[in-house]
Amino acid sequence: MDLDSRGVPGGFVASSEFVDAAQAQALSLGFDPFKVFVEHPIQDRSDQEIVHLADRYFSEVIAMISTSKF
């Protein structure tokens, strides 16, 4: 939140399991950061599956870190 207020774009990547938690945290903080949710689960995936996920969501992550909310 501090970095974003200084014009440094950011956000977070999490699995889809954490959508509700992210919304609750955003409400609690009064700040709704950029976020990218990937398919859940993560920990049981092979290296090849992780590379596929990274390729699949790459453009969303780049857009997230290339845009400031302020």
N, C-alpha and C positions, 0 to 999 in steps of 0.2 A: 504494500500500500504506500509506504514511504517512497520507494523508488518510482512507482507510477506517478505520484504527485510531483516528482521532479522531472517527469517527461521520459523516464526510462521504462519502456514497455516490458511487460512481463506477464506471467500467469502461471498456470500449473497444468500438469498432465496427470490424470488419475484413471483408474478403471471405472467402468460404468456402475460398479457397486457403490461408489461414493457420491453419486449425484445428489441424493437427499442431504447427506452430511455437508456437502459444499454449499447447498442452498441455505441450510441452517446457519452455517458459519458466516456466510455473506450477510444474512439478515442481522446476525449478532454484531458484526463489525461495522455494519453500515457501508460496506464496500463490496462490490461484486466484480471480482477480477475476471480477466479472460481465462478460459479453461478449455481443455480438450479432454474428452472422455473416450477412452479406448475400451475395446471389448474385455470383459472379465471372464475368467481369471487371467492373471499374468504369470504367477509363479510356476505354474505347471506346464508352461509352454517350452517347446524346444527352441534352440537358437534360431533355427530357420523360421519358425513361427513368429518369433520376436522381430526378426528382420522384416518379415512380411508386414507386421503391424506398424513398424517404423516407417516403411515405405508408404503404407496406406494413409497414415496420419501426418506425414511430413509437411505437406502444404498447409494444413491447419496450424501446425506448430509454428511454422515460419510466419504465417499471417498473424498469429497471436503475438509473437515477439517483435513484429515490425510495426505495430500499431499502438499508439498511446491512447489511454482513455481521457487524457487531459489536453 
